[in-house]
Amino acid sequence: MEKIKVETPFRPVFPSPAGLIVSADEKGKPNIMTAGEIFNIGLRNPCIIGIALRKATYSHSLISRTGEFTANLPPRSLLEKVDGIGMVSGRDGRDKFAEFGLHPLPSLSVKPPVVEECPVNLECRVLSVTVVGDHDLFLGEVLCMRVDADKLGENQRMLIDRMESLLYAEWEYYGIGEKLGNFGFSKGRDLRLR
Ligand SMILES: Cc1cc2nc3c(=O)[nH]c(=O)nc-3n(C[C@H](O)[C@H](O)[C@H](O)COP(=O)(O)O)c2cc1C
């Protein structure tokens, strides 16, 4: 197959979740924004995620000031709300929770609430903020993770096939596809050094 050089790479790694980030002001008023740039950084002990935010967002200024946020992974049934929340800013005082019919649920470890309608909720404390090109990278330690009971299996493993996760790539939304296999199912498992 012929390879074509892409002149200006844009969001070249895909897909990523279309997530909902919640922050809160000093009085505790929550603000919610949509974010496609959510990454696993440190996997366990400590579990650390990254989110990349433009300076212009209200969420950027709230999280910079308070050092806390929650990351929430929505199901596909919330698609229209997720898209809408990413179109408008809370900077002018609008209450996006009320406007888009979502419910803030108190967090256990941080001030910003989680989104009740999202099956996965991560409560994070900011470890660092790094200027990276057109976005700033916030690393957040996951102090508390909660998952809807019907989406958690044995040994607290997430039941991904029940999540109906929402993915984002190239200005388009996708659902999660079929399961193709388990980690280490291939011949490579026997080949690896022990
Ligand atoms: C699908 C989608 C993904 C987005 N991803 C990001 C992102 O990762 N980082 C970012 O800064 N803005 C992202 N945005 C834009 C923000 O959600 C948007 O600027 C929002 O109005 C910010 O709200 P706030 O000013 O209340 O914080 C995304 C928007 C959509 C619709």
The ligand as an SDF file (V2000), in Angstrom:
LIG
                    3D

 31 33  0  0  0  0  0  0  0  0999 V2000
  -15.5820   15.6430   22.0510 C   0  0  0  0  0  0  0  0  0  0  0  0
  -14.8920   16.8440   22.6400 C   0  0  0  0  0  0  0  0  0  0  0  0
  -13.6340   16.6910   23.1750 C   0  0  0  0  0  0  0  0  0  0  0  0
  -12.9720   17.7930   23.7560 C   0  0  0  0  0  0  0  0  0  0  0  0
  -11.7390   17.5910   24.2990 N   0  0  0  0  0  0  0  0  0  0  0  0
  -11.1100   18.6330   24.9010 C   0  0  0  0  0  0  0  0  0  0  0  0
   -9.8710   18.4290   25.5620 C   0  0  0  0  0  0  0  0  0  0  0  0
   -9.3710   17.3040   25.6780 O   0  0  0  0  0  0  0  0  0  0  0  0
   -9.2560   19.5270   26.0880 N   0  0  0  0  0  0  0  0  0  0  0  0
   -9.7990   20.7820   26.0210 C   0  0  0  0  0  0  0  0  0  0  0  0
   -9.1850   21.7330   26.5170 O   0  0  0  0  0  0  0  0  0  0  0  0
  -11.0000   20.9910   25.4380 N   0  0  0  0  0  0  0  0  0  0  0  0
  -11.6710   19.9450   24.8890 C   0  0  0  0  0  0  0  0  0  0  0  0
  -12.9060   20.1390   24.3250 N   0  0  0  0  0  0  0  0  0  0  0  0
  -13.4940   21.4850   24.3410 C   0  0  0  0  0  0  0  0  0  0  0  0
  -14.0790   21.8610   25.7110 C   0  0  0  0  0  0  0  0  0  0  0  0
  -14.9710   20.8680   26.1660 O   0  0  0  0  0  0  0  0  0  0  0  0
  -14.8190   23.2100   25.5790 C   0  0  0  0  0  0  0  0  0  0  0  0
  -13.8730   24.2190   25.2930 O   0  0  0  0  0  0  0  0  0  0  0  0
  -15.6460   23.5770   26.7960 C   0  0  0  0  0  0  0  0  0  0  0  0
  -16.4930   24.6420   26.4490 O   0  0  0  0  0  0  0  0  0  0  0  0
  -14.8210   23.9960   27.9830 C   0  0  0  0  0  0  0  0  0  0  0  0
  -15.7050   24.2690   29.0420 O   0  0  0  0  0  0  0  0  0  0  0  0
  -15.3230   25.2060   30.2800 P   0  0  0  0  0  0  0  0  0  0  0  0
  -14.8850   26.5470   29.7140 O   0  0  0  0  0  0  0  0  0  0  0  0
  -16.6000   25.3070   31.0790 O   0  0  0  0  0  0  0  0  0  0  0  0
  -14.2210   24.5440   31.0060 O   0  0  0  0  0  0  0  0  0  0  0  0
  -13.5920   19.0570   23.7660 C   0  0  0  0  0  0  0  0  0  0  0  0
  -14.8780   19.2010   23.2220 C   0  0  0  0  0  0  0  0  0  0  0  0
  -15.5280   18.1050   22.6900 C   0  0  0  0  0  0  0  0  0  0  0  0
  -16.9080   18.2670   22.1330 C   0  0  0  0  0  0  0  0  0  0  0  0
  1  2  1  0
  2  3  1  0
  2 30  2  0
  3  4  2  0
  4  5  1  0
  4 28  1  0
  5  6  2  0
  6  7  1  0
  6 13  1  0
  7  8  2  0
  7  9  1  0
  9 10  1  0
 10 11  2  0
 10 12  1  0
 12 13  2  0
 13 14  1  0
 14 15  1  0
 14 28  1  0
 15 16  1  0
 16 17  1  0
 16 18  1  0
 18 19  1  0
 18 20  1  0
 20 21  1  0
 20 22  1  0
 22 23  1  0
 23 24  1  0
 24 25  2  0
 24 26  1  0
 24 27  1  0
 28 29  2  0
 29 30  1  0
 30 31  1  0
M  END
$$$$
